[in-house]
Amino acid sequence: MAKESLKVWQRVLAHAGRLSDTSLRSLFSQDLTRSVKFSRTLWDSKDEIYVDFSKQLIDDQVLNELLALAKDLQIIEQFTEMRNGAKINWSEQQAVLHTALRADKKQTLNVDGVDVIAQVHTELDSLRKFANSVRTDKRFKKIVSIGIGGSDLGPALVFDALSPNYKTAVECSFIGNIDAHEIESVLEKSKASETLFIVCSKSFNTIETLTNANIARNWLATKLGVEQNSKTLADHFVVVSAHPERAIEAGVIAANSFNIWPWVGGRFSISSAMSLAPMIAFGPDIFDEFLAGMRAVDDQMQNSSPENNVSLILGLIDIWNFSVLGHTSQAFIPYAFQLRLLSDYLQQLIMESNGKSVQVDGSATAMRTSPVVWGGVGTNAQHAFFQMLHQGTDVVPVEFIGFSQSVHDQRVAHDALIANMFAQSKALAFGRTLEEIDAEQTSDENANHRVMAGNRPSTTVLARAMTARTLGALIAMYEHRVFVQGVVFGINSFDQWGVELGKSLASELSNEISGSSAPTQKGDKDQLDGSTRSLINLYRQHRKN
């Protein structure tokens, strides 16, 4: 941080000490307007999404200082620069333009002499045409989307979230893990002549995706009784990649190929061709609604005043929780079964983006960056880990997400579901005192065990219904919070060198395990450490036996 920003940051840190003896009980009792003052609305271009962060351990002074920090760091200005094509992914010399994937067709954005928005809409037109042809032809009854990371978590989340609300044209399955049990369990329930495979890989050199694509190709060729380079087989494959030529080199021949660009990170690719499977399932019009929701929040992030900027404020509160107050994890709990994949998706979005310890200038950061992200679905989560959230030694900030309306007609059950969400938020914030327990019961030798300290921070996000627009808006909001955090930390949120190291080592060790590497000669120095060498030898011995 610059010198002036550090002064603001020091003031932010000072407030942590000031509030250390303050409780949410006292904050609410001192200000009867608190729930209004610390709530905002996010707009999906059709409906408002209510965001209540009044149960976060902040007050007016803290919020004002956080907003002052955002102003001093010019977070909104930097977001605008990103959206205009600045190469903020400095380690890879790339622009970061996931927002261009949902930009209005009437806009233009020239990057290195190319109008990227025109490129995006040309590709979108091709995707719409292909999706409609699959839906009209009705030849394919099942889509198997193969990818990993963002090319798997994103489309799987969209399909799962929207399936209860929109009629699906085809059944969709999503394969990510290289563990063959996953793809085998899908293939054994599939009919070859009715299955379309979408192979999603930006680089097309990811070992998990290539391995699963080859398993699918071999299965399909065997079931159909055709050669692996036949047109019949190619008709069952679609490739989504920035390097489609590598698919051919890898033996994945597809009749159709769609583009993703180097300026789209995998974990930010949910609004790209990576989501072709749900686009086919629900139709291009529904996917356009999804993009419209994202675009509305992009515009809100860029154009709202800081004090009303939901994505900015929530990103700053995230920083307050884990970089100032020192909370090491963050839980996301949707009270909506169709969002059961949300925490998995946010794990990658947040931790792969901001799990960094080196700042842009190459120096080590002195701040705690990414929290450990986890979660579950309410009310199942209440009977799994909420005991720890209420009475454990670690304080875990929680984000609740719920919907006032449900696609089913079980109103009594839905009312009970949302009542549970509100109750958990209330219990985390205010707990239960010994005096309250004594008032409930005249004598209880176990009363101390029933005390809950409360003061556990949470935010509640309440939307009208799970629509495509609302889902798009929520995801864009989480993307922008990641951006806000990265600017404050002074890190590059858009590379992932730790992931790249693991991938390259896995490739080397695969050769060792298979025995295709040149054997170590007597007297040669083994390039592997003792532990890894012993594990490989033991694995090969077990496999052989």
Order of alpha helices (4+ residues) and beta strands (2+ residues): alpha-alpha-alpha-beta-beta-alpha-alpha-beta-beta-alpha-beta-alpha-beta-alpha-beta-alpha-alpha-beta-alpha-beta-alpha-alpha-alpha-beta-alpha-beta-alpha-beta-alpha-alpha-alpha-beta-alpha-alpha-alpha
